[in-house]
Amino acid sequence: MSTSNGQDNSNKKERSSFSGRLGFVLSAAGASVGLGNIWRFPYLAAKYGGGIFLLVYIILAMTFGYSMIMAETAIGRMTKKSPVGAFSFFGHRFTLKLGGWINAVVPMLIVPYYSTIGGWVVKYMVGYFTGQTEAMAQDGYFSDFISNGLQTELFFLIFAGAVLVIIYLGVRNGIERVSKFMMPVLVVLAVIVAVYSCTRPGAMQGVKYLLIPNFANFSWMTVVSAMEQMFFSLSIAMGILITFGSYMKDDVSVENATEQVEIFDTGIAFMAALMVIPAVFAFSGGDPETLGAGPSLMFITIPKVFASLDFGTPVGIMFFVLVFFAALTSAIALAESAVSTFEDELHLGRIPAATLMAVIMLVLGTLSSLGYGPLAGVTLIGMQFLDFFDFITNSLMMPLGALATCLLVIRVIGFKRIAEEVELDGMPFKRKRVFNFMIRYLCPIFIIIILITSVLTVLGIVSV
């Protein structure tokens, strides 16, 4: 271990880093604030009881989410490595390497299909800029678009190109600089759209639905869906937080940075729900079928809502620019995690590592992009390519990766070493008891529940 530590200390001097706490917080928040917040959170909140879902989510964010972010960030800074190297830092057993590779491969598989959905966002953003508000609200518009291979591939390439340009620029010149610009703009746009949405006639019923917990709407699936949302919203088990932690300087407070990411992420998710749910109430009067629209809410229901508003086009522009920024910052973080792994494990320079990621994005992203059109007849275990990659990563690999992180802390690193890393800045570890209890007991239980539920959902045994 001493030889290993000496080698890692030399690597610390050469490794890229954020300029300080703000750079880490905005970049990590940019990673967390993505389609999981702007797209997935509102439709889950609408479907699972509004206020009661929000209450459960906040409790989980302050306990489960907080603990997992702390663990991954501390491991990253402690080792100054991307996921594979971080796990291997503590020994060369096969199980350690496997845990690292599970966390490392997740972003490599997610960012291609995530960029396909990012391309859909670009399509709608361009549509609002060019005045196609009414056309996009028509039945069949979205299905016609995703079945058109040429269009989906074009917009996928535009989005993927934007991600890769920023990745080629590096940590400070690319990721940190973009995050420092995009995140404040995203917040301003979210406030404007939310205020407009909440002031529409009939919208206050939607605000009440979101803010006032109704325990009659509570079910076990409210808890399960909120736990699953944690992974999407907070970038848990995607290798991102370990990678970004490895770029964090030793004098930056891990705990304070984690709390700020947690607050920023939850705040944006709440703002997204305020943008969407009151507008849906104003449009439909709180129709249960509309509230339960699920994943189609953004690309099918919301365009209908905007078309019914007095200022639907400018609101649509602001909304989809906001979604584009959120999707872009998350895709950048996913790609950066993969690039960091290639640099560390394949000993590539940044440009070759980014180029390898570009090839993976192009190949797998094209399969996802064409999966509902020219390749619709080709399926993997009965799923289109995008759905298959989503199942493999979100339903299987992310829960397994999170469980590996918990076991790494419990059985290998130990809580004392984590506490020492957190307190490197000279500040006490304020929520140490919460962290220790969650990682030792509740987080593994939650993760196993998520894993089992996700598999049963795909098999059609339960419905989330």
N, C-alpha and C positions, 0 to 999 in steps of 0.2 A: 504493500500500500504506500509505503514511503516513496518508492521509485515513481509510482503512478502519480502521487501528489506533486512531486517535483516537476514532472513533465507538465502537469496541468497548470502549475503556477507560471511556467514559461508561456503557456498558451494564453494566459490571462492578459498578458501585456499586448499581445498581437490582435486579440479579438476585437471586433467592432463593438461599439457601445453606444447607448443613448447619452445625450448631453447631460441629462439629469432626471430628476423625478418627473417633471412635466412631460418630458419626451417619452418616458416609460408609460405614464398614466394615459396620455392621449393615444399612444400607439396601442396599448393594451385595450383601452376603451374602444378604439377603432376596430380592433380585432373582435371584441365582444359585441359591439353594436353593429349588427348586420341584418340579414334577412330573418334571422331568428327572432330579433326584436320587432322589426317593422312589419314583417309578414306573419310569422308564426304566432307570436305572443297575442296580437289582437284577435286572431280567429280562435285560439284556444280560450282566451278570456271570454269571448262572446259565447262560445259553445258550452263552457263549464261554469257558468253561473256568475260571471262578471266580478262583483265585489268579493265573493268568497274565494274565487280563484286568485285574485290579486292578493288577498290576505295570506293565503297559503304560500303563494310564490315569494312574498316578501320575507316570511318566516324562514323559508328554505334558503333564500339568498343570504340571509344573515347568519346561517348556520352551515348548511351543506355547501352552498356555493362559496362562502367565505373560506371555509376550511380547505377545499380543493384548490382554490386559487393560491392560498398561502403555501400549501404543500408544493405545488408545481413551481411556483416562482422561487421559493427558497431552494429547492433542488437545483434549479437552473443556475441561480447565482452562486450557490455553493460549489458547483462543478465547473461552471463556465463552459458548459457543453450543450449541444442539442440532445434530443431525447435518448438516442442510442448510447452516446458517450456518457450521458448523465447517469443512466442506469449502470453501465459497465464500470463507471468510476468506483463503484462500491464492491466490485468483484467481477470475476469472469465466468460465473456460472451461467449455464444456458438459460435458466429462467429469468435472470436479470437482463440478458441481451434480448430475450423474447419480449419482455415487458417494454423495453426501450423501443424495439422495432414496431410493436403494435402502435405505440404513441406516434412514432415517426411516419408510419405508412398512412395513417388516417388522413393528414392534410394532402398527401400526394394523390389520394383517391377522391377527396372531397372537392378540391379546387377546380378540377376539370368540369364536373357537372354543376358546381356552384356558378362557374363562369357561363354555363349555358343558361341558367336562370337569370344571371346578370345580364345576358344578352336580351332576354325577354324584357327586363326592366328598361334597357336602352331603347328597345322598340317602342314601348309605351311612352317613354320620355320624349322621343322624337315625334311620336304621334301627337302628343299634346302641344309641342312647340309648333307643329305644322297645322294645327287646327282640326284634327280628326276626332274631336271629342265625341260627337254623335256616332261616328262610325265605330269607334272602339266600344261603345255601349251596346252595340247590336249583338243579338244572340248569334253564336257561331264564329264571332270575330277571333277569339282566342284559339279555338280549336282549328280554325282555318290557318292561322299563323303558324302554330307549332307543327302542323302537318306539312308545311311548305319548307322543304329541306333547304332550299337556296336562301330564303330569308333568315331562318333560324341560324344557319351556319354563318352568314354574313354578320349578324348581330353578336353571335358568340365570339367571332374573331375580333370584332371591335372592342368588346369588353376585355377579352383575354389579352389583347395587345396593350390596353391601358395598364393592366396589372403588371405585365412583364416589363414595360418601360420603367415603371417605378422600382421594380425589383432590381433591374440592372443598375439603377442609380445608387443602390446601397442603403444602409441603415439610416444614417443621418441625413444624407442628401435626398433620399427617396422616401422611405417609410415615415420617418419622424417629421420631415418637412410637410409631406402631404397630410398627415394626421393633424398637425398643428393648424393647417388651413381648413381642412374639411370638417373636423369635429365641431368647432364653434359655428360654422355655417349650418351644419346639420341641426344643431340645437336651436338656432334662430328660426330656421324654416319649420321645425317641429312645433315651436311655440305659435308661430303665425297660423299654420294650418289647424292646429288644435283649437285655438281661440275662434277661428272662423267656423270650424265644425260644431263647436259647443254652443254657438250663438244662432244656429239655424232653428227655425220653428219646429218644435217637437223634440229637439236634441237633448233637452234637460232630462228626459226620461232615460236616455242612454247614459248620461252622466251619473244619475242615481244608480242605475243598474251596475255601473262600474265601481262606484265609490262605496255603496252601502252593501255590506255582506248580507246575503240572504241564506241562512243556514239550511233552508229547505232545498236549495240548489246544490248542497254539498253531497259528494259521493266519494267513494274510494278512488274513482278515476280522476277526480279533481286533484287529488294528491299525486297520483301517478303521472298525470299529464304535466303537472307543475314541476315534478322532479325531472322528467324528460326535458322540459323546457330549459332547465338549468344548464344542461350540456350545450344546447344550441346557443343560449344567450351569453354564457360566460366563457365559451371556448374551452371547456373542460375536456381533457383527454384528447386534444387535437395536436399536442406537441407545441402549440403556440406559446403557452405561458412558461414552459420550461425554456424554450428558445429565447423569448423576450427577457426572462429572468437572467439568462446567461449574459445578456447585454447590459444588465443593471449594475451600476457602480455600487461599491460596498458601503458608501456613506448615505445611500438612499434608504429610507425606511420602507421595508417590505410591507409591514402592516398598514402604515398610512396609505401607501400606494394602492394596496389591495382594497382598502375601504373606499378610496376615491373611485377606483374602477367599478366597484360594487354599486356605489351610489349612482355614478354616471350611467351605468348599464341599466339598472332598474328604473332610473328616471326616464331614460329614453324609451324603454319598453312601455312605461306608463303613459308617456306622451303619445306614443304610437297608438295605444288603445284609445286615448282621448281623441285622436285624429279620426279613428275609424268607427268606433262603436256609436258615439252620438250621431255621426253622419248617417250610419245605417239605420238608426232609430228614426231620424228625421225622414229618411227615404221610405222606410217600410213600416214605421210604427211599432218596431220591435217584433216583427214577425219571426217566430221561432225558426222557420225554415231558412230565412235569410241569415239569422244569427248563427245558424249551424252550417253555414256554407263551407266552412273548412278552408283547405288550401286555395280554393278558387276565389276566395274573398277579394284578394288584391287584383287579380287579372280579369275577373268577370263581374263581381258585385260592385266593387268600388268604382269602375268606369261608369256603371249605370247610375250610381249615386252622384258622381261628379256631373254627369250629363243633365241631371235634374236640378242642379244648383244654379243660382243666378250668375255666379262667377266661376263656373265649373272648370273652364279652360285654364285660367291662371292658377287656381287651386290645384288642378291636375299637374301643371308644370312644376309647382313647388313640391308637391307630394312625391312625384317620381324622380325629381332631382335629388331630394332627400334620400329616397330609397336607393338611388344609384350611388350616392356617396357612401351610404351605409354598406351596401354590397361590395363596393370597391375596396374600402378599408379592410373589411373582413377577408376578402379574397387575397389582398396583398399579404396579410398576416399568415394566411394558410400557405401561400406560395413561399414566403420567407422561411417558415419553419422547415419546409421541404428542402429549400436551397441550403439552409444551414446544415441539415443532415448530410447532404451531398458533399459540402465543403469538409465537414469533420470526418465522415466515414470513408469517402472515396478520395479524400485529399485533393479535391479540385479547387481551382481558383474560383472567384465569384462569377466571372463571366461564363466559364464552362458549366458551372453548377446551375446557373440561371438558364443556360441554353438547354441543358438536360431537362429541367422542369418545363421549359417551353414545349419540348417534344412530347412529354407526357401529357401536358394540357391539351395540345393539338390533337393527339390520337384519341385519348379517352373522352375529351370534350366533344369531339366530332361525333363519336359514337352516341353520346348522350343527346347532342343537338339533333341528330338525324333519327333518333329512336322513335319519335312519334310521326315521322314522315316516311322517307324512303326505306328506313330500316325497321319499320313498324312490325314486320313479319318475323323479325329476329328477336328472340327472347332468351333470357337466362333464368332458369327455374320459374318460368311463367311470367317474368317481369321484363319491362322495357329496360334499356341500359341505364337510364337515369335512376329509375326506381331500384334497380339492382344495386348500383353503387351506393345509393342512399341506405338501403337495407344493410349491406355489408359494413358500412362505416358507422352509421348511427345506431343500428339495432344490435350489432355484435361487437365491433372493434372498440368503440368509444367506452361502453361500460366495462369491457375487459381491460382496457388501458387505464381507466380510473381505478379499477380494483387493484391492478398491478402497482399503481402509485401508492395507494393506501398500504398495501403489504410491504412495499419498499420502506416506507416510513416506520411501520410497526415492527418489522422483523429484522431490518438491516441497518438503517440509518439511526433510528432511535429518536425519541422526542427531545432529548437533551441537545443533540446536535442541531436539530431544526431550530430550537429556541436560541441557541448560540448564534446561528446564522441570522435569525430575525433581529437579534439584539446587537448586531455588529455596528449599527449607527449610534449606539449608546442609549437608546430608548428602551424601556421595558416592553415585554411582550404582553400587551394588555388583555387579550382574549385567549390566553394560553390554555386555560381550562376548557373553554368551548372547543378550541382546536383539538386538544388531546382527546376529549370525549367523542367528538364527531368522527375523527379519523380512526380511532380505535374501535368504536362500536357502530354508530349510526350510519356513517358513510358507506361502509361495506354492505350493510343490510339494504340501504336505499339502492345501491348500485345493482345488487343481485335482483331486487324487485324490478328495477328498470329493465335489466337484461331479460328476465323471464317474460315480463309483460310485452316487451318489444317483439320477441319471437312469437308469442301467442297471438299478437295483433296481426303480424304478417301472415300467420297460418289461418287467420280468420276466426280464431277461437274466442278472442275478446275484441271489443271495439273501443278505440281511443278517440 
